[in-house]
Amino acid sequence: MAKFMFIGLFLLVFTRLAYAHAVVTEDSLKTTPIHAQQATKVELSFNSKIELGLSQIFLVSKGDKHTLLEIAKGHKQGQIIIHVPALESGDYALRLKVFAADGHLTEDVIHFSVSR
């Protein structure tokens, strides 16, 4: 009996932890490449609602240079739109500091390349 209670408690705690942070479920970078010298929008979808006013997304470029990007609410719940300026060819990253509606902070990095 104690074994089943332990397993039940473990599953309860694990389930709560699994849903305590916003997790990226889709990103447009996987399907739509960014081309050099063209400003674009990147869409990210999360498994929960996002508090835009508390969230920040940075473009990370060569030399670990961080530039804060403009973000907006997407059409779907948990979706955000990131406005990416025109970039040179090369390797970049998006550094996410996103607050879920439940108040939990999620930090993540998404790497991508810009082609001609």
Backbone torsions as a table, in degrees:
resi	resn	phi	psi	omega
1	MET	NA	-42.9	179.8
2	ALA	-62.3	-35.0	179.7
3	LYS	-62.8	-43.1	-180.0
4	PHE	-68.4	-36.3	177.3
5	MET	-64.9	-41.3	178.9
6	PHE	-62.7	-45.5	179.6
7	ILE	-62.7	-42.6	178.3
8	GLY	-62.0	-44.3	178.6
9	LEU	-64.2	-43.4	178.4
10	PHE	-59.0	-46.8	-179.8
11	LEU	-64.0	-38.3	178.3
12	LEU	-63.1	-47.9	-179.7
13	VAL	-65.3	-46.5	-179.0
14	PHE	-60.9	-43.3	-180.0
15	THR	-62.2	-42.9	179.1
16	ARG	-65.2	-39.3	178.5
17	LEU	-67.5	-37.1	-177.8
18	ALA	-64.6	-30.2	-178.7
19	TYR	-103.9	12.8	-176.1
20	ALA	-86.1	-7.9	-177.9
21	HIS	-132.1	153.9	175.5
22	ALA	-78.4	126.4	-179.3
23	VAL	-117.1	134.3	177.0
24	VAL	-68.2	122.9	179.1
25	THR	-103.7	-24.5	178.3
26	GLU	-149.7	145.8	170.2
27	ASP	-143.7	140.3	-175.4
28	SER	-70.3	-14.7	178.6
29	LEU	-63.7	-25.4	179.8
30	LYS	-72.8	-26.0	-176.1
31	THR	-114.3	-22.9	-176.7
32	THR	-127.0	105.1	-178.8
33	PRO	-69.2	155.6	175.2
34	ILE	-96.0	129.9	-179.8
35	HIS	-101.1	147.6	-179.1
36	ALA	-59.2	144.8	174.9
37	GLN	65.4	21.9	178.6
38	GLN	-130.9	117.2	173.2
39	ALA	-63.7	147.6	-177.0
40	THR	-150.7	174.2	175.4
41	LYS	-118.7	136.7	176.1
42	VAL	-111.9	133.2	178.8
43	GLU	-104.6	130.7	173.4
44	LEU	-120.9	134.9	175.0
45	SER	-114.7	137.7	-178.8
46	PHE	-117.5	163.5	-179.7
47	ASN	-81.8	3.6	178.0
48	SER	-151.0	168.1	176.0
49	LYS	-65.9	149.1	-177.3
50	ILE	-115.6	138.8	174.1
51	GLU	-89.3	96.2	-176.2
52	LEU	-60.0	-40.0	-177.1
53	GLY	-63.4	-20.6	-179.6
54	LEU	-105.4	-4.9	-174.2
55	SER	-100.6	151.1	177.6
56	GLN	-138.3	142.7	174.2
57	ILE	-130.8	128.8	-178.0
58	PHE	-112.7	141.8	168.6
59	LEU	-87.5	126.2	178.7
60	VAL	-108.4	121.3	-178.7
61	SER	-120.8	-178.9	-176.7
62	LYS	-47.6	138.5	-178.7
63	GLY	81.4	15.5	-179.6
64	ASP	59.1	34.4	177.6
65	LYS	-78.6	126.7	-179.5
66	HIS	-107.9	127.9	177.3
67	THR	-123.6	122.7	178.3
68	LEU	-68.6	130.3	-179.2
69	LEU	-104.5	153.9	176.3
70	GLU	-78.2	135.5	177.0
71	ILE	-126.0	153.2	179.5
72	ALA	-141.9	160.8	177.5
73	LYS	-70.5	137.6	176.9
74	GLY	-85.1	-175.0	-178.3
75	HIS	-77.9	-26.7	-178.7
76	LYS	-104.0	157.3	175.4
77	GLN	-63.2	133.4	179.1
78	GLY	81.8	8.6	-179.5
79	GLN	-107.1	138.5	173.9
80	ILE	-127.4	153.1	178.1
81	ILE	-113.3	129.2	179.8
82	ILE	-109.9	126.8	178.8
83	HIS	-90.1	111.6	-177.2
84	VAL	-104.7	125.9	-179.8
85	PRO	-70.7	169.5	175.3
86	ALA	-61.6	133.4	-175.6
87	LEU	-125.0	156.1	171.2
88	GLU	-75.9	162.6	173.5
89	SER	-61.5	144.0	178.3
90	GLY	149.7	-171.8	-179.1
91	ASP	-101.4	138.3	-177.4
92	TYR	-140.7	176.4	174.0
93	ALA	-148.6	154.1	169.1
94	LEU	-106.4	122.6	178.1
95	ARG	-102.3	116.0	-175.0
96	LEU	-99.0	134.5	167.3
97	LYS	-129.6	93.5	-169.8
98	VAL	-117.8	131.3	176.0
99	PHE	-99.6	125.3	173.9
100	ALA	-74.4	160.9	-180.0
101	ALA	-59.6	-23.6	178.5
102	ASP	-83.0	1.0	175.1
103	GLY	94.4	-1.1	179.8
104	HIS	-84.5	136.9	178.2
105	LEU	-88.0	134.4	173.2
106	THR	-120.9	130.5	174.3
107	GLU	-117.5	136.5	-178.1
108	ASP	-154.2	164.2	176.8
109	VAL	-132.6	130.9	176.7
110	ILE	-117.5	117.7	179.5
111	HIS	-89.4	145.9	176.3
112	PHE	-155.3	163.6	178.4
113	SER	-119.4	147.6	175.3
114	VAL	-107.7	127.1	-178.0
115	SER	-111.4	165.1	178.3
116	ARG	-72.0	NA	NA
